Amino acid sequence: MAQKIIQNGQTVMNAPGEGNPTCAIIFNNLTGVSIQGKREQQAYLAMMFHDFPKLTYGEIELWEDGKLIDKGNINK
């Protein structure tokens, strides 16, 4: 099961391989589903923007095995 996160038509993160839910977990963190509190969310985003320079605020998509699974937004 290959997963990837796409933003503005570009892959910003991918996790190839079987049984690797990494992108789904990160997607939920980026969109605020799994992180409670504005301060914690902003700290997480700052770290991710540093580690993944292509990543920015705006819409992102979660893909798995070539199929769109979910869409969400990274909000300020």
FISE-480598 format. One record per atom (N, C-alpha, C): residue number from 1; residue in three letters; x, y, z. Coordinates in steps of 0.02 Angstrom, whole numbers, plus 32768, in hexadecimal, padded with zeros to 4 digits. Atoms other than C-alpha are relative to their C-alpha. Layout:
<pts>
+-----+---------+------+------+------+
| num | residuo |   c1 |   c2 |   c3 |
+-----+---------+------+------+------+
| NUM |     ALA |    X |    Y |    Z |
...
+-----+---------+------+------+------+
</pts>
This chain:
<pts>
+-----+---------+------+------+------+
| num | residuo |   c1 |   c2 |   c3 |
+-----+---------+------+------+------+
|   1 |     MET | 802A | 7FC6 | 8000 |
|   1 |     MET | 8000 | 8000 | 8000 |
|   1 |     MET | 802D | 803E | 8000 |
|   2 |     ALA | 7FD8 | 7FC4 | 8007 |
|   2 |     ALA | 805A | 809B | 7FC1 |
|   2 |     ALA | 7FD4 | 803D | 800D |
|   3 |     GLN | 8025 | 7FC3 | 7FEF |
|   3 |     GLN | 8020 | 8140 | 800B |
|   3 |     GLN | 802A | 803D | 7FEE |
|   4 |     LYS | 7FDD | 7FC1 | 800A |
|   4 |     LYS | 804A | 81F3 | 7FE0 |
|   4 |     LYS | 7FD2 | 803A | 800F |
|   5 |     ILE | 8024 | 7FC1 | 7FF6 |
|   5 |     ILE | 8017 | 82A3 | 800A |
|   5 |     ILE | 8014 | 802E | 7FC8 |
|   6 |     ILE | 7FF5 | 7FD4 | 8039 |
|   6 |     ILE | 8003 | 8319 | 7F78 |
|   6 |     ILE | 7FE5 | 8045 | 8011 |
|   7 |     GLN | 8017 | 7FBB | 7FF8 |
|   7 |     GLN | 7FF7 | 83D7 | 7F7D |
|   7 |     GLN | 8013 | 8026 | 7FC1 |
|   8 |     ASN | 7FF6 | 7FD9 | 803E |
|   8 |     ASN | 7FE4 | 8447 | 7EE5 |
|   8 |     ASN | 801B | 7FD5 | 7FC8 |
|   9 |     GLY | 7FEB | 802D | 8036 |
|   9 |     GLY | 7FFC | 83B1 | 7E72 |
|   9 |     GLY | 8044 | 7FE0 | 800A |
|  10 |     GLN | 7FBE | 801D | 7FF3 |
|  10 |     GLN | 80A3 | 8381 | 7EC0 |
|  10 |     GLN | 7FFF | 7FD3 | 803D |
|  11 |     THR | 7FF9 | 802C | 7FC6 |
|  11 |     THR | 80CD | 82F0 | 7F31 |
|  11 |     THR | 802F | 8021 | 8032 |
|  12 |     VAL | 7FD6 | 7FE2 | 7FCC |
|  12 |     VAL | 810D | 8339 | 7FD4 |
|  12 |     VAL | 8019 | 7FCB | 8031 |
|  13 |     MET | 7FED | 8035 | 7FD2 |
|  13 |     MET | 811A | 8294 | 8031 |
|  13 |     MET | 7FE6 | 7FBE | 7FE4 |
|  14 |     ASN | 8019 | 8042 | 8014 |
|  14 |     ASN | 810F | 81DB | 8006 |
|  14 |     ASN | 801B | 7FCA | 802E |
|  15 |     ALA | 7FEE | 8039 | 7FD6 |
|  15 |     ALA | 8115 | 8137 | 8062 |
|  15 |     ALA | 7FEF | 7FC1 | 7FDA |
|  16 |     PRO | 800D | 803D | 8025 |
|  16 |     PRO | 8126 | 80A3 | 7FEE |
|  16 |     PRO | 8004 | 7FC3 | 802E |
|  17 |     GLY | 7FF9 | 803E | 7FDA |
|  17 |     GLY | 810F | 7FF4 | 8030 |
|  17 |     GLY | 7FC0 | 7FEA | 8023 |
|  18 |     GLU | 8039 | 8021 | 7FE1 |
|  18 |     GLU | 8096 | 7F7F | 8084 |
|  18 |     GLU | 7FFB | 8012 | 804A |
|  19 |     GLY | 800C | 7FF6 | 7FB9 |
|  19 |     GLY | 8049 | 7FA8 | 812C |
|  19 |     GLY | 8021 | 803E | 801E |
|  20 |     ASN | 7FDF | 7FC3 | 7FE9 |
|  20 |     ASN | 8090 | 8058 | 8139 |
|  20 |     ASN | 7FCE | 803A | 7FFF |
|  21 |     PRO | 8033 | 7FCC | 7FFE |
|  21 |     PRO | 8009 | 80D3 | 8172 |
|  21 |     PRO | 801C | 8046 | 800F |
|  22 |     THR | 7FDF | 7FC2 | 7FED |
|  22 |     THR | 8087 | 8160 | 818B |
|  22 |     THR | 7FDE | 803E | 7FE2 |
|  23 |     CYS | 801D | 7FC5 | 8020 |
|  23 |     CYS | 803B | 81D9 | 810C |
|  23 |     CYS | 7FBA | 800F | 801A |
|  24 |     ALA | 8043 | 7FF5 | 7FE6 |
|  24 |     ALA | 7F8B | 81C0 | 814F |
|  24 |     ALA | 8003 | 8021 | 8045 |
|  25 |     ILE | 7FF8 | 7FE2 | 7FBD |
|  25 |     ILE | 7FC4 | 81E9 | 8200 |
|  25 |     ILE | 8017 | 8049 | 7FFA |
|  26 |     ILE | 7FE6 | 7FBC | 800A |
|  26 |     ILE | 8026 | 8281 | 81C6 |
|  26 |     ILE | 7FCA | 802C | 7FE1 |
|  27 |     PHE | 8038 | 7FDB | 801E |
|  27 |     PHE | 7F92 | 82B9 | 815A |
|  27 |     PHE | 7FD0 | 8018 | 8037 |
|  28 |     ASN | 802E | 7FEE | 7FCA |
|  28 |     ASN | 7F22 | 82B6 | 81F4 |
|  28 |     ASN | 801F | 8034 | 802F |
|  29 |     ASN | 7FDE | 7FCE | 7FD7 |
|  29 |     ASN | 7FA4 | 8317 | 8258 |
|  29 |     ASN | 8001 | 8044 | 7FDD |
|  30 |     LEU | 7FFC | 7FC1 | 8026 |
|  30 |     LEU | 7FB9 | 839A | 81CF |
|  30 |     LEU | 7FBD | 8023 | 7FFC |
|  31 |     THR | 8043 | 7FE2 | 8008 |
|  31 |     THR | 7EFE | 83B5 | 81BD |
|  31 |     THR | 7FDF | 800D | 8043 |
|  32 |     GLY | 801B | 7FF1 | 7FBE |
|  32 |     GLY | 7EE3 | 83C1 | 8279 |
|  32 |     GLY | 7FD1 | 7FCD | 801C |
|  33 |     VAL | 802E | 8034 | 7FE8 |
|  33 |     VAL | 7E7F | 8321 | 828B |
|  33 |     VAL | 801B | 7FE0 | 8040 |
|  34 |     SER | 7FE2 | 8026 | 7FC8 |
|  34 |     SER | 7EF9 | 82CF | 8305 |
|  34 |     SER | 8022 | 802B | 8034 |
|  35 |     ILE | 7FDE | 7FD5 | 7FD0 |
|  35 |     ILE | 7F44 | 8366 | 835D |
|  35 |     ILE | 7FCE | 8032 | 801D |
|  36 |     GLN | 802D | 7FD2 | 7FDE |
|  36 |     GLN | 7EE0 | 83C7 | 83DD |
|  36 |     GLN | 8027 | 803D | 8017 |
|  37 |     GLY | 7FE1 | 7FC2 | 7FE8 |
|  37 |     GLY | 7F08 | 847C | 8402 |
|  37 |     GLY | 8025 | 8024 | 7FC9 |
|  38 |     LYS | 7FE1 | 7FD6 | 8033 |
|  38 |     LYS | 7F3F | 850A | 8393 |
|  38 |     LYS | 804C | 8004 | 8007 |
|  39 |     ARG | 7FB8 | 7FFA | 7FF5 |
|  39 |     ARG | 7FEB | 851B | 83E3 |
|  39 |     ARG | 8025 | 7FC0 | 7FEB |
|  40 |     GLU | 7FE1 | 8040 | 8013 |
|  40 |     GLU | 8013 | 8461 | 83CD |
|  40 |     GLU | 7FFF | 7FF8 | 7FB4 |
|  41 |     GLN | 8006 | 8006 | 8049 |
|  41 |     GLN | 7FD4 | 8466 | 8319 |
|  41 |     GLN | 8034 | 802C | 7FDE |
|  42 |     GLN | 7FD0 | 7FD2 | 801F |
|  42 |     GLN | 8040 | 84FE | 82EE |
|  42 |     GLN | 8048 | 7FE8 | 800A |
|  43 |     ALA | 7FBD | 801B | 7FF4 |
|  43 |     ALA | 80DB | 84AE | 833D |
|  43 |     ALA | 800E | 7FC6 | 7FD2 |
|  44 |     TYR | 7FF9 | 8039 | 802D |
|  44 |     TYR | 80BE | 840F | 82D9 |
|  44 |     TYR | 800B | 8018 | 7FB8 |
|  45 |     LEU | 7FFA | 7FE7 | 8044 |
|  45 |     LEU | 80A7 | 8471 | 8238 |
|  45 |     LEU | 8044 | 8020 | 7FF4 |
|  46 |     ALA | 7FBE | 7FE1 | 8007 |
|  46 |     ALA | 8146 | 84D6 | 8255 |
|  46 |     ALA | 8036 | 7FCB | 7FF5 |
|  47 |     MET | 7FD0 | 8037 | 8008 |
|  47 |     MET | 81A8 | 8434 | 8268 |
|  47 |     MET | 7FFA | 7FE0 | 7FBA |
|  48 |     MET | 800B | 8021 | 8041 |
|  48 |     MET | 8159 | 83E6 | 81CD |
|  48 |     MET | 8014 | 802D | 7FC6 |
|  49 |     PHE | 7FED | 7FD2 | 8036 |
|  49 |     PHE | 8172 | 8482 | 8161 |
|  49 |     PHE | 804C | 8004 | 7FFB |
|  50 |     HIS | 7FB7 | 8000 | 8000 |
|  50 |     HIS | 822A | 847F | 8194 |
|  50 |     HIS | 801B | 7FC0 | 7FDF |
|  51 |     ASP | 7FE8 | 8040 | 8019 |
|  51 |     ASP | 823F | 83C6 | 816C |
|  51 |     ASP | 7FEA | 7FF1 | 7FB8 |
|  52 |     PHE | 801B | 800C | 8043 |
|  52 |     PHE | 81D6 | 83C8 | 80CC |
|  52 |     PHE | 7FF3 | 8044 | 7FDF |
|  53 |     PRO | 8005 | 7FBC | 801B |
|  53 |     PRO | 81F7 | 846E | 8072 |
|  53 |     PRO | 7FCA | 800B | 7FCB |
|  54 |     LYS | 8035 | 7FF9 | 8032 |
|  54 |     LYS | 8177 | 844B | 7FE9 |
|  54 |     LYS | 7FBB | 8009 | 8020 |
|  55 |     LEU | 803F | 7FFE | 7FDC |
|  55 |     LEU | 80ED | 8445 | 806C |
|  55 |     LEU | 7FF1 | 8048 | 8018 |
|  56 |     THR | 8015 | 7FBE | 7FEB |
|  56 |     THR | 808A | 84E4 | 8091 |
|  56 |     THR | 7FB7 | 7FFF | 8014 |
|  57 |     TYR | 8047 | 7FFB | 7FEF |
|  57 |     TYR | 7FE0 | 8521 | 80CA |
|  57 |     TYR | 7FD6 | 7FF6 | 7FC0 |
|  58 |     GLY | 802D | 800A | 8039 |
|  58 |     GLY | 7F4E | 84F0 | 8059 |
|  58 |     GLY | 7FE7 | 7FB8 | 7FFD |
|  59 |     GLU | 801F | 8042 | 8009 |
|  59 |     GLU | 7EF8 | 8456 | 8015 |
|  59 |     GLU | 8035 | 7FCA | 7FF4 |
|  60 |     ILE | 7FD7 | 803B | 800C |
|  60 |     ILE | 7F4B | 83AB | 801C |
|  60 |     ILE | 7FD3 | 7FC5 | 7FF1 |
|  61 |     GLU | 8025 | 803D | 8011 |
|  61 |     GLU | 7F17 | 8302 | 7FDC |
|  61 |     GLU | 8027 | 7FC3 | 8018 |
|  62 |     LEU | 7FE3 | 8040 | 7FEC |
|  62 |     LEU | 7F37 | 8253 | 801F |
|  62 |     LEU | 7FEF | 7FCD | 7FCB |
|  63 |     TRP | 8009 | 8033 | 8034 |
|  63 |     TRP | 7F4F | 81CE | 7F99 |
|  63 |     TRP | 801B | 7FBD | 8019 |
|  64 |     GLU | 7FEA | 8043 | 7FEF |
|  64 |     GLU | 7F5E | 8113 | 7FB0 |
|  64 |     GLU | 7FF8 | 7FD3 | 7FC3 |
|  65 |     ASP | 8000 | 802C | 803B |
|  65 |     ASP | 7F8D | 809C | 7F23 |
|  65 |     ASP | 7FDE | 8021 | 7FC3 |
|  66 |     GLY | 801A | 7FDC | 8039 |
|  66 |     GLY | 7F60 | 8121 | 7EA2 |
|  66 |     GLY | 7FB9 | 8018 | 8005 |
|  67 |     LYS | 8045 | 7FEA | 7FF6 |
|  67 |     LYS | 7EB5 | 8148 | 7EEC |
|  67 |     LYS | 7FFD | 8037 | 8034 |
|  68 |     LEU | 800A | 7FC9 | 7FD1 |
|  68 |     LEU | 7E81 | 81E9 | 7F41 |
|  68 |     LEU | 7FD8 | 7FE7 | 803C |
|  69 |     ILE | 8020 | 8019 | 7FC3 |
|  69 |     ILE | 7E55 | 81BD | 7FF6 |
|  69 |     ILE | 7FDE | 8039 | 8025 |
|  70 |     ASP | 801B | 7FC9 | 7FD8 |
|  70 |     ASP | 7E3A | 8267 | 8047 |
|  70 |     ASP | 801E | 8042 | 7FEA |
|  71 |     LYS | 7FE7 | 7FBC | 800B |
|  71 |     LYS | 7E4D | 8323 | 8032 |
|  71 |     LYS | 7FF8 | 8026 | 8041 |
|  72 |     GLY | 8004 | 7FD7 | 7FC4 |
|  72 |     GLY | 7E6E | 83A0 | 80BB |
|  72 |     GLY | 8026 | 8041 | 7FF6 |
|  73 |     ASN | 7FDD | 7FBF | 8003 |
|  73 |     ASN | 7EB6 | 844B | 80E1 |
|  73 |     ASN | 802F | 8007 | 803A |
|  74 |     ILE | 7FD2 | 7FEB | 7FCC |
|  74 |     ILE | 7F4D | 8484 | 8140 |
|  74 |     ILE | 7FF1 | 8049 | 800C |
|  75 |     ASN | 8016 | 7FBC | 7FF0 |
|  75 |     ASN | 7F0C | 851F | 8196 |
|  75 |     ASN | 8032 | 8024 | 802D |
|  76 |     LYS | 7FD5 | 7FD6 | 7FD6 |
|  76 |     LYS | 7F6A | 85AF | 81E5 |
|  76 |     LYS | 7FE2 | 8007 | 8044 |
+-----+---------+------+------+------+
</pts>
